Amino acid sequence: MSTMFSKTDADILRELAKQVAVIAREPGQAEKAKLWQSHNDLQSARPMVLVFPEGAWREMLPRTAMRCAPGVAQDYEYDLRVRLYYHEHLPDDNVIEADVASPIILHSTGWGIEAATTRPDETEGAYHIEPVIRSEADLDRLRIPQLTVDWPATEVRFAAVQEVFGDLLPVERVGVTSYGLAPLDFYAQLRGIDQLYLDLVDRPEMIHRAIGRIVDGHIAMLKSLEAQGGLSLGNRRHYTGSGGTGYTRELPAAGFDGQRVRICDLWGFATAQIFSEVSPEMHEEFALQHERRALELFGLNCYGCCEPLHNKLEYVKRIPRLRRISISPWADVVRSAESLGDRYVFSWKPNPAIVAGEQWDPVAVRRGIRDFLTQTRGCVVEMILKDTHTSRNDPRRMWEWVQIAKSEALAFAGG
């Protein structure tokens, strides 16, 4: 047995893998995969439903419940237990597939400058950004990261993972399967939020120079990964954009040779959450026009996360091959539906406070989902509960949300 996995850890992992393999063979998994393909190809049969507990996982499946040693073995244990938890308690439209990923090992030289923060004693408390870019001269410290795929280390890991799982679940060497960038959000971590907003008026050229440099860095990293064979197809159950799955018949793009994955074979993603309250014109000038330079390289694209985009959609829709748009809890649903119609995936994020408040009100949840589905009739809709920090130690709230959302989606499709 490889030194990466002890005999005890391997036995635990193999037992979990056997359970996942059985679930993955159920007909319902393949049916969901086909539904996602049609959905992402804008031929949706019904609204799709996903839940990503994120911060609430620590209340549902805490790391302290893991039996494997911390490190690589425990990471695989956690992944497998998450799939089993979905099957037992969160039967949304996430597809449970029979596979195990062995990721490539990447080394990066970094950006040459790192964010600095002052953090509170509370584990989940807010933090203060300490600006590390204080003048335009500091932009010279921003370097384009150099990425290197460590193929020998990658093969060592693959062999170890194959030894544990290979006869139970297919093991796949996995590179970068989708790519996201948030240049304004990253720059805000270096410059400071308040100063960034002041610079929009006082130093616009400084922002353009910085964001241009950051986007250049992302493009260089992408092309380096492509040249080194560090990209992998992300058109299955892969998490895509700020929520959604990668299933589609439109990727890989035409001309794929079945071996070397290109940037144009992937989903791309960008967001500028820090521009939530910035005007549409400034969003276009300082964010979108730069982000499009990177997004034009991808086969399909997603845009947005928590920032409300309802009054910016005419600019957002200029992104080439745009497919999925995030409509956040703070966006105007009716205006968004009128703008998107059936030409884009309407990726709705209900307010996660519904599972985090003092009281859980399933009647109000059902009413809210029904209202949303009525307002978006004719759109290609997915409902994604995410960005949750807690469920008040009551996981049943998540379970019931899935049941309600799925039942309403099926009823809406049937009606």
N, C-alpha and C positions, 0 to 999 in steps of 0.2 A: 504494500500500500504506500502511495506517495506520502512524503512528509507534510504535504499540504493538508491532508485529511488523516486523522487518526482512525484506527479501526472502529472505535466507538462512534465517532462522528459519521463515518461512512455508513455504518449500519442504520443510524437514525435517518440519514439522507435517503438511503435506498428504500426504506419503508415508506417514507413520504412520497418518493417518486412513484412507487407502485400505485399509491392512491390517486395521484394526479393523472397517471396514465389511464386508469380506468375511467375517470371523469372525462378526460379529453376525448375518449372514444364515443361518448354519448352523442346521439344524432343531433341533439339541441345545440351543441357547440358548432358543428358545421353549418347548421341553419343560421345561427347568429352571424357567422362569418360571411355568408352570402348576403344577409340583410345589410351588413356593413358595406360590402362592395357596392351594392345598389345605392345605398344611402350616399356614400362619398362620391359616387358617379352621378349624383343628382337624379336618381330614379327611386327615391325612397318609398318603401311600402308602408312605413309607419314611423312615428317619432321614436327615436332611439334614446335609451336611458343608460346613464353611467353614474357611478359614484366613486369618488376618490377620497377616502377618509383623511388622508394626509395627517395633520396634527392629531386627529382623534384616534389614529392607530395605536398610540401609546395607551389608550384606555381600552382598546379592543383586543390588541395582540401585542402586549408589551415585550420588549426585548428580554426582560427578566424571565419570561416564560420559555425562552429558547433553551434547548438542551445541549446544543453543540458549543464548542469553545468559540469565544469571540474571534472574529476575523473572517476569512474566506468561507469556512465551513458554516458559520452562523449566518452569513449573508445568504448562502444557498438555502439554508433551513428556513430563513424568514421568507424568502421568495416562494418557496413551496407551500408554507403554511398560509401565506396570503391567498394563494390560489384556492386552497382548501376552504379557507374562511369565506371567500366569495361564494363558493359552491354551496356552503351550508347556510350562510346567513345573508348574503348580499347577491342574490341571483339577478343581477342587472344584465346588461348586454355586453359586458366584458367577456371575451372568448377565452376559455381555458384550453390552451394548446399543449400538445405533448412535445415539449422541447426544453432544453436547458442551454443557456447562453454561456459561452466562454469568451469574455470580452478581450479584445486586443489590448496590449499594454502600451500606453502612450506616455511620452515624456514631452514636456513643454518648457521653454525658456521663460515663459511668462511675459507680461506686458512691461516689465521694467519698473513698475511702480505699483504699490499695493495700497488698498483702502485701509484707513485707520478709524476705529470707532471707540467710543467710551460706552461700556456696557454696565447694566445694573447688576445687583446681586441675584435678582430673580432670573431663573433659567430662561423663561419665555418673555422677559421684559423688553421694553423698547430701548433702543440704543441711539446715541448721538454720533453723527458723522463728523469726523475731524478732517477738514480739508487738507489734502496733500498736494493738490494743484492750486497754488496761490496766485500765480501770475501766468501770463502767456508763455513766458520763458520755460516754465515747468512742463509745457507740452512736449518739449524736446526729449523728456525722459520717457515718453510713451514709445515703446518699441513694438514692432510686429513680432508676435510670438513665433518661435520656430518649433514645429511639431516633429517628433520622430517616433515611428512605430518600432517598438522593441520586439522584433519577430522571434528571436530566441526565447525571451521570457514568455511571449505569447504562446509558443509551442509547448513550453514546460507546463504552463497552466492548463492548456487544452488537453495534454496527455493525462494530467492528474484528474481533471473533471471527467474525461472519457472513461477512465478506470473506474470511477465511482458510478457513473450513470449510464454509460454507453449501451449496456444490454437492456436498459429499461426505458430510457428516453433519448431521442436523438440529441447529440451535443453539437452545437453550431458555433464556429468561430464568428464572433460578431464585432464589427467595427462600428463606426458612427452610422446610425440608421435614419436619423433626421437631425436637423440642425436649426438652432434658434439663436437669435441675437437681439439684444436690447441695449443698443449703444447709448441712448440717453440715460437709461437707468444705471448703466455701468459708470457713465461719466459723472452722474450725480453723486455716486459713492466716492469719487475722487475730488470733486470740486465743492461738494456741499449743496444741499437742495436750495437753500435761500440764495446763495450766490449764483447758482445756475439760473434762477428766475430773474435776478437782477441783470445777469449777462445777456439775457434775451433782448434787452433794450440797450444796455450800455456797451456790451462787447459781442455783438452778433458774429463778427468774423472769427473771434476766438472759438466760439461754439462750433461754427462750421469747420474750422481747422481740426478741432478735437474729434468731432464725430466722423469727419472724413477719414481721419487717421485710424479710428477704431474700426470703421467699416472696411477700410483697406486691410486691416489685420485679419478680420474674419474671412475676407475673400482669399487672402494668402493662405490661411489655415485650411480652408476648404480645398483649395487647389493642391496643397501639399498632401492632404489626406487622400485625395483622388489619385495623385501620382504614385503614392506609396501603397495603394491597394487597401487603404484604411477605411473605406466606405462599405456599408452593407445595405441590402434592400430593407426598407422599412414599411412594406406594404401588407403587413399582416396585423397582429394584435399590438403592434408597437404604439406607444403613447405618442400622440401627434399634436403639435401646436400647444395650446394651453388647455387641452382636453379633447378627447376624440381618439379614434383609432386609425391606423394607417391603411386598412383594407381598401384596395381600389384595383380596377382592371386597367387603369390609365398609367400606372407605373409598374415596371420600369418603362422609360420612354422608348420611342422607336429607335432602332439601331443597337439596342443592348445585345451584347455578344454572349450573355449567359455567364460571364466570368468576372470581368472588370466593371465594378459599379461606378457610375459617373455621378456628378452632382445633379445632373438633370434627371436622374432616376429616383431622386429623393423628394420628400416633403421638406419645404422650408418654412420658417416661422420668424416673425418679428413682433415686437411690442414696444410701447413707450408708456409704461404705466405712470411714470413721473409726470407725464403731460396730461393727466386726467382732466385738469381744469384749464389747460392752455387752449387758446382759440384754434379753430380749424385751420386758419391760415398759417399760424405759427407751427402747428403740428405738421403741416405739409412742408413748410420751409426748413425746419430744423430736424425733423425726424424722417418723414416718409421719403422725401427726395433722396436722402442718403441711403435709407434702408432698401429702397428699390434696386440700388446697384447690386446688392447681394442677392436679393430675392429673385431677380431676373435669371439667376443661374439654375434655379430649381424647376423640377417638373410640375409640381403643384405647391401652392402656398397657403399658409394660415396667417391671420393677423389678429392681434389684440389679446388682452388678458383681462385685467380688472378695470381698465380705463373705459369709461362710457364713450362709445363711438357713434352714437346715433346722429350727431350733427357733423360728423366728419366722414361719413361713408362715401360721399362722392369723391373725396380724395383717396380714401382707402381702396376704392374699387379700381384705381389706376394701377394697382399692383398687377404685374403680369401673372396669368394662370392662377389667380386667386380663387380659392375653393372654400375655405372655412373662415368664418369671421366670428369672433367672440363677442357676445352681447351680454355685458356684465349686469350685476344686480342694480346698477345705477343708471342703466341705459333706458331710453324710452322704447318699449317693446313695439308699440304700434308704428312709430316712425321708422324703426328698424325694419319691420316686416314690410312696410310699403316700399322701402328702398331695395331690400334684398330679393323679395319674391321667391321664385324657385330657381334662381340663377346661382345661388351660393348656399353653403351649409350654414344655417342659423344656429350657432353654438351657444345656447342659452345657459347662463349660470345663475340659478336661483340664489337668493341671499342665504349664505350658510348660517346666519343667525337663527334660522328656523329650528336648527338642531342644537343651538348653543344657549338659548334663552332659559329663563327660570322655568317656564312651562312648555311642555310639548303639546302642540295642538294639531293633531292629525286632520281634523275637520277643516281647519284653515289652510293646511297644506294642500289638501285635495281641491279646495275651492280655488286656491291660487294657481294650481296646475291647470285646472279646467279653464280658468280665465285666460291663461297664457296660450293654451292650445287654440282657443277660439280666436284670439287676437292674431295668431300666426297661421291661420288656415291658408293653405296654398303654398306655404314655405317648406323648405327641407330642414326639419327641426331635429335637434338633439338636446336633451335636458341633462345637464351635468352638474351634480352636486359636488363641490370641491371647495378648496380654501377653508376647510374646517380646522379650527384649533382645538375644539372640544365638543363632545356631545353630552357634557355634564355627567360623565361616567355612566351614561345610559345608552349603551350601544343599540338597544332596541329602536331608538329613534332613527338611526340609519337604516335598520332593517325595514322598519315600517315605511320610511320614505321610498325605498326601492319598490316595495309592494304597491304603494299608492301610485307612484309614477308609472310603473309598468301597466297596472290595471287601467289607468286613464289613457295611456298611449294606445293600448290595444282597443279600448272602447272607442277612442277617437277615430282610429283607423277603420274600425268596423262600421262607424256611423257615416 
